[in-house]
């Protein structure tokens, strides 16, 4: 008899627990008792649909309402993180677009692995033609007293090839360090356009610097790597005729296990419950020193996401004399922070010639679209078809 009572009690407890599990998300959605951590990444927030007889009979209201409730159900963010953590911990899978989990939980984006192994390589003739156009543009700007400089940024897969999982390379040509876009552009740009190959420099100095140049769970150069890049770039620019940039002084460097800013940007996009253990990183405290009697050069930067870290750190404002950042040769920053301003909406030649230096930055994963249309646009501007 006692056993039957215990069994009934257990059933009631289980049923009660199931009911609470169903009710709690609805109560959380209604009252927001628990503050949830928002998900990282590009999440399009849906607006609550407005009821109308027309949308009801068309069936659109029901679909919109369902999508809205699915996105706003209580504890959804926690459930998404739990689901992602399960796949990461037990199956080494990342529920994030294009993310590859490497050995020792080093994180990559797939396009960097493809670029490293040359899967996205462009034809030599195509690269040659583009470099010739860029060289003519560079010569034209030089006659106007301006300089065009290319910075080949490092890539995560080329810097850390030892952690790439074998399953990611089965269908890729095993030509490490041989023919890929980086190799071809570096080879063909030499002697034609001033070029800094920081990809090779980073690899050459890997393990020789006092702090890591690349993070374990991020895709871009580390905060310390950004400072190394900035210092190297300043020295490079100051050797160009008529170019003068301020000095960059590093006052101190803090070592931390907790990642700052973009040093774990891939991990953030994975939306996990628990942190992936990271390597100790160096975080510089720096300042820009200017001589009020000197006139400093203005630098326009056309770049991919590798310039976001330096830009947000004040590089264009403080070192490049308030130069603009043309993100993928499309949106212009910082102008676009207030309202969208695109390259196609400005006087291209006028804006170009307002600068003393035009800097193109591209990581190896984006070399298949090197210049982001800028080279062709500049060439057509100075060498119009007749």
C-alpha positions as CSV (number, residue, x, y, z in Angstrom):
1,X,0.0,0.0,0.0
2,X,2.9,2.3,0.9
3,X,4.6,1.5,-2.4
4,X,1.4,2.5,-4.3
5,X,1.2,5.8,-2.5
6,X,4.9,6.5,-3.3
7,X,4.3,5.6,-6.9
8,X,1.3,8.0,-7.1
9,X,3.3,10.8,-5.5
10,X,6.2,10.3,-7.9
11,X,3.8,10.5,-10.9
12,X,2.3,13.7,-9.5
13,X,5.7,15.2,-9.0
14,X,6.7,14.3,-12.6
15,X,3.5,15.7,-14.0
16,X,3.9,18.8,-12.0
17,X,7.5,19.2,-13.2
18,X,6.4,18.8,-16.8
19,X,3.6,21.4,-16.3
20,X,6.1,23.8,-14.8
21,X,8.5,23.3,-17.7
22,X,5.7,24.2,-20.0
23,X,4.4,27.2,-18.0
24,X,7.7,28.8,-17.0
25,X,8.6,29.9,-20.6
26,X,5.2,31.5,-21.0
27,X,5.5,33.3,-17.6
28,X,9.0,34.4,-18.5
29,X,7.8,35.8,-21.8
30,X,5.0,37.7,-20.1
31,X,6.8,39.0,-17.0
32,X,10.5,38.8,-17.9
33,X,11.4,37.7,-14.3
34,X,14.9,36.5,-15.3
35,X,17.3,38.8,-17.3
36,X,18.5,36.7,-20.2
37,X,21.8,37.2,-22.0
38,X,21.1,38.1,-25.6
39,X,22.5,36.0,-28.4
40,X,25.5,37.2,-30.4
41,X,25.6,37.5,-34.1
42,X,23.2,38.7,-36.7
43,X,19.8,38.2,-35.2
44,X,16.8,39.8,-37.0
45,X,14.3,40.8,-34.3
46,X,10.7,40.3,-35.4
47,X,8.1,42.8,-34.6
48,X,4.8,41.7,-33.0
49,X,2.4,41.2,-35.9
50,X,-0.7,43.4,-36.0
51,X,-4.0,41.5,-36.4
52,X,-6.2,42.3,-39.4
53,X,-9.1,40.4,-41.0
54,X,-7.2,40.5,-44.3
55,X,-4.0,38.9,-42.9
56,X,-6.1,36.4,-40.9
57,X,-7.9,35.0,-43.9
58,X,-4.7,35.1,-46.1
59,X,-3.0,33.0,-43.4
60,X,-0.1,35.5,-43.0
61,X,-1.0,36.6,-39.5
62,X,-0.8,33.0,-38.2
63,X,2.6,32.5,-39.7
64,X,4.0,35.8,-38.5
65,X,2.5,35.2,-35.0
66,X,4.1,31.7,-34.8
67,X,7.5,33.1,-35.9
68,X,7.3,35.9,-33.3
69,X,6.3,33.6,-30.5
70,X,9.1,31.1,-31.4
71,X,11.6,33.9,-31.2
72,X,10.3,35.5,-28.0
73,X,9.4,32.4,-26.0
74,X,10.8,32.6,-22.4
75,X,14.3,31.2,-21.9
76,X,14.8,30.8,-25.6
77,X,18.3,32.2,-25.5
78,X,19.3,29.8,-22.7
79,X,17.8,26.9,-24.7
80,X,19.7,27.9,-27.8
81,X,22.9,28.1,-25.8
82,X,22.2,24.7,-24.2
83,X,21.6,23.1,-27.6
84,X,24.8,24.6,-29.0
85,X,26.8,23.5,-26.0
86,X,25.6,20.0,-26.3
87,X,26.7,19.8,-30.0
88,X,30.0,21.4,-29.2
89,X,30.9,19.3,-26.1
90,X,29.7,15.9,-27.4
91,X,30.1,16.1,-31.2
92,X,32.6,18.8,-31.8
93,X,30.1,20.6,-33.9
94,X,29.6,24.4,-34.2
95,X,26.1,25.6,-34.8
96,X,27.4,28.8,-36.5
97,X,27.8,29.3,-40.2
98,X,31.2,28.3,-41.6
99,X,32.8,27.7,-38.2
100,X,35.3,24.8,-38.0
101,X,36.5,23.4,-34.6
102,X,40.1,22.5,-34.8
103,X,42.4,20.5,-32.6
104,X,42.6,21.6,-29.0
105,X,39.4,23.7,-29.7
106,X,41.2,26.2,-31.9
107,X,38.4,27.9,-33.9
108,X,38.5,28.7,-37.6
109,X,36.2,30.0,-40.3
110,X,36.0,27.6,-43.3
111,X,36.9,30.2,-45.9
112,X,40.4,30.8,-44.2
113,X,41.1,27.1,-44.5
114,X,40.1,27.1,-48.2
115,X,42.3,30.1,-48.9
116,X,45.3,28.5,-47.1
117,X,45.0,25.4,-49.2
118,X,44.3,27.3,-52.5
119,X,40.8,26.0,-53.1
120,X,39.7,29.6,-54.0
121,X,42.7,30.4,-56.1
122,X,42.1,32.8,-59.0
123,X,43.7,32.3,-62.4
124,X,47.2,33.8,-62.8
125,X,46.1,35.8,-65.8
126,X,43.2,37.3,-63.8
127,X,45.5,38.3,-61.0
128,X,48.2,39.6,-63.4
129,X,45.6,41.8,-65.2
130,X,44.4,43.2,-61.9
131,X,47.9,43.9,-60.6
132,X,48.8,45.7,-63.8
133,X,45.7,47.9,-63.4
134,X,46.6,48.6,-59.8
135,X,50.2,49.5,-60.8
136,X,49.0,52.0,-63.3
137,X,46.7,53.6,-60.7
138,X,49.6,53.7,-58.3
139,X,51.8,55.4,-60.8
140,X,49.1,58.0,-61.6
141,X,48.6,58.8,-57.9
142,X,52.4,59.0,-57.4
143,X,52.5,61.8,-60.1
144,X,49.9,63.6,-58.0
145,X,52.1,63.3,-54.9
146,X,50.2,60.4,-53.4
147,X,50.9,56.8,-52.5
148,X,49.0,53.6,-52.9
149,X,50.0,50.8,-50.4
150,X,48.9,47.2,-50.1
151,X,48.9,45.3,-46.8
152,X,48.4,41.6,-47.1
153,X,46.9,40.7,-43.7
154,X,47.5,37.3,-42.0
155,X,45.0,34.5,-41.9
156,X,44.1,32.2,-39.1
157,X,44.6,29.0,-41.0
158,X,47.9,30.0,-42.5
159,X,49.1,31.1,-39.0
160,X,47.9,28.0,-37.2
161,X,47.9,25.2,-39.8
162,X,48.9,22.6,-37.1
163,X,45.4,22.9,-35.5
164,X,43.3,22.4,-38.6
165,X,41.3,19.2,-38.3
166,X,42.2,16.5,-40.8
167,X,38.6,16.2,-41.9
168,X,38.6,19.8,-43.2
169,X,41.5,19.0,-45.6
170,X,40.4,15.7,-47.1
171,X,39.0,17.3,-50.3
172,X,41.5,20.1,-50.5
173,X,44.7,20.2,-52.5
174,X,47.6,19.7,-50.1
175,X,49.8,22.6,-51.3
176,X,50.6,24.3,-48.0
177,X,52.8,27.3,-48.7
178,X,52.6,26.7,-52.5
179,X,50.2,28.2,-55.0
180,X,47.3,30.1,-53.4
181,X,46.0,33.6,-53.8
182,X,48.4,35.0,-51.2
183,X,51.4,33.4,-53.0
184,X,50.3,34.8,-56.4
185,X,49.5,38.3,-55.3
186,X,52.7,38.6,-53.2
187,X,54.7,37.4,-56.2
188,X,53.1,39.6,-58.8
189,X,52.8,42.8,-56.7
190,X,56.5,42.9,-55.9
191,X,58.3,45.8,-57.7
192,X,55.0,47.2,-59.0
193,X,53.0,48.4,-55.9
194,X,54.4,49.1,-52.4
195,X,53.4,46.0,-50.5
196,X,53.6,44.8,-46.9
197,X,53.2,41.0,-46.5
198,X,52.2,40.8,-42.9
199,X,51.0,37.3,-43.4
200,X,54.6,36.1,-43.9
201,X,55.9,38.4,-41.2
202,X,53.5,37.0,-38.6
203,X,54.4,33.4,-39.5
204,X,58.1,34.2,-39.4
205,X,57.8,35.8,-35.9
206,X,55.4,33.2,-34.6
207,X,56.6,32.2,-31.1
208,X,59.2,34.9,-31.0
209,X,57.1,37.8,-29.8
210,X,56.4,38.4,-26.0
211,X,52.7,38.0,-26.6
212,X,50.5,36.0,-29.0
213,X,49.8,37.5,-32.4
214,X,46.7,35.4,-32.9
215,X,44.0,34.3,-30.4
216,X,42.7,30.8,-30.1
217,X,39.0,31.5,-30.3
218,X,39.0,34.5,-32.6
219,X,39.4,35.0,-36.4
220,X,41.3,38.3,-36.5
221,X,44.8,39.3,-35.3
222,X,45.0,39.8,-31.6
223,X,44.8,43.2,-29.9
224,X,48.6,42.9,-29.5
225,X,48.9,41.9,-33.1
226,X,47.0,45.0,-34.1
227,X,49.6,47.2,-32.3
228,X,52.4,45.3,-33.9
229,X,50.7,45.9,-37.3
230,X,50.2,49.6,-36.5
231,X,53.8,50.2,-35.5
232,X,55.2,48.3,-38.5
233,X,52.8,50.3,-40.8
234,X,53.9,53.6,-39.4
235,X,57.6,52.8,-40.0
236,X,56.7,51.7,-43.5
237,X,54.7,54.9,-44.3
238,X,57.3,57.2,-42.8
239,X,59.8,55.9,-45.4
240,X,57.6,57.0,-48.3
241,X,58.5,60.4,-49.8
242,X,56.4,63.2,-48.3
243,X,54.6,61.0,-45.8
244,X,54.6,61.6,-42.1
245,X,52.6,59.8,-39.4
246,X,52.6,60.4,-35.6
247,X,54.4,58.1,-33.1
248,X,52.8,55.3,-31.3
249,X,53.9,54.7,-27.7
250,X,53.0,51.6,-25.8
251,X,53.0,52.4,-22.1
252,X,52.2,48.9,-20.7
253,X,50.8,45.5,-21.7
254,X,48.4,43.6,-19.4
255,X,48.4,39.8,-19.6
256,X,44.9,38.3,-19.3
257,X,43.2,34.9,-19.7
258,X,39.8,36.6,-20.1
259,X,39.5,37.7,-23.7
260,X,38.8,41.3,-24.6
261,X,37.0,42.8,-27.5
262,X,37.4,40.7,-30.7
263,X,39.9,38.2,-29.4
264,X,37.1,35.6,-29.0
265,X,34.8,36.8,-31.8
266,X,34.2,33.3,-33.3
267,X,33.4,31.8,-29.9
268,X,30.9,34.6,-29.2
269,X,29.1,33.8,-32.4
270,X,28.8,30.2,-31.4
271,X,26.5,31.2,-28.4
272,X,27.7,28.5,-25.9
273,X,26.8,28.1,-22.3
274,X,30.4,27.8,-21.1
275,X,33.6,29.6,-22.0
276,X,36.2,27.7,-24.1
277,X,39.6,27.9,-22.2
278,X,41.9,30.5,-23.9
279,X,45.5,31.2,-24.1
280,X,47.0,34.1,-22.1
281,X,46.9,37.2,-24.3
282,X,48.6,40.6,-24.1
283,X,46.5,43.8,-24.1
284,X,48.5,47.0,-24.8
285,X,47.8,50.4,-23.3
286,X,49.1,52.9,-25.9
287,X,49.0,56.6,-26.9
288,X,49.6,58.6,-30.0
289,X,52.3,61.3,-29.8
290,X,52.0,64.3,-32.2
291,X,54.2,67.2,-32.9
292,X,52.0,70.3,-33.2
293,X,54.5,71.8,-35.7
294,X,54.2,68.9,-38.1
295,X,51.6,68.4,-40.8
296,X,50.6,64.7,-40.7
297,X,49.5,62.7,-43.7
298,X,45.9,61.7,-44.3
299,X,45.3,58.0,-45.1
300,X,42.2,56.4,-46.7
301,X,41.8,52.7,-45.9
302,X,39.9,50.3,-48.1
303,X,39.7,47.0,-46.1
304,X,37.7,44.0,-44.9
305,X,36.9,43.2,-41.3
306,X,40.6,43.0,-40.3
307,X,40.5,46.8,-40.0
308,X,37.6,47.0,-37.6
309,X,39.7,46.5,-34.5
310,X,42.3,49.1,-35.4
311,X,39.6,51.5,-36.6
312,X,37.6,51.2,-33.4
313,X,40.8,51.7,-31.5
314,X,41.2,55.1,-33.2
315,X,43.8,54.3,-35.9
316,X,42.0,56.3,-38.7
317,X,41.2,59.2,-36.3
318,X,44.5,59.5,-34.4
319,X,47.2,58.0,-36.7
320,X,45.7,58.6,-40.2
321,X,44.7,62.3,-39.6
322,X,40.9,61.6,-39.6
323,X,41.1,59.4,-42.7
324,X,38.1,57.4,-43.8
325,X,37.5,53.7,-43.7
326,X,35.8,52.3,-46.8
327,X,34.5,49.0,-45.6
328,X,34.7,46.5,-48.5
329,X,34.7,49.6,-50.7
330,X,31.0,50.1,-49.9
331,X,30.0,51.8,-46.6
332,X,32.1,54.8,-45.5
333,X,33.0,55.1,-41.8
334,X,32.7,56.9,-39.4
335,X,30.1,58.8,-41.5
336,X,27.8,55.7,-41.7
337,X,27.4,55.6,-38.0
338,X,25.0,58.6,-38.2
339,X,23.4,57.8,-41.5
340,X,24.4,55.4,-44.3
341,X,27.0,56.8,-46.7
342,X,28.3,54.6,-49.5
343,X,31.3,55.0,-51.9
344,X,28.9,54.9,-54.9
345,X,27.2,58.1,-53.5
346,X,30.3,60.3,-53.4
347,X,32.7,61.9,-55.9
348,X,35.1,59.0,-56.1
349,X,38.1,60.8,-57.6
350,X,37.7,63.9,-55.4
351,X,37.5,61.8,-52.2
352,X,40.4,59.7,-53.3
353,X,42.7,62.7,-54.0
354,X,41.9,64.3,-50.7
355,X,44.3,61.8,-49.1
356,X,48.0,61.4,-49.1
357,X,48.0,57.6,-48.9
358,X,45.5,55.0,-50.1
359,X,45.9,51.8,-48.1
360,X,44.3,48.5,-49.2
361,X,44.1,45.8,-46.5
362,X,43.0,42.3,-47.3
363,X,43.3,39.0,-45.5
364,X,44.1,35.9,-47.4
365,X,40.5,34.6,-47.1
366,X,39.3,37.6,-49.2
367,X,42.0,37.7,-51.8
368,X,39.6,36.1,-54.3
369,X,37.9,39.5,-54.4
370,X,41.0,41.6,-53.8
371,X,40.4,45.3,-53.8
372,X,36.6,44.8,-53.4
373,X,36.0,46.6,-56.7
374,X,38.2,49.6,-55.8
375,X,41.0,48.7,-58.3
376,X,38.6,48.5,-61.3
377,X,36.8,51.6,-60.2
378,X,40.0,53.6,-59.8
379,X,41.4,52.3,-63.1
380,X,38.2,53.2,-65.0
381,X,38.4,56.7,-63.4
382,X,41.9,57.5,-64.5
383,X,41.9,55.4,-67.7
384,X,38.4,55.7,-69.1
385,X,37.4,53.7,-72.1
386,X,37.3,55.8,-75.3
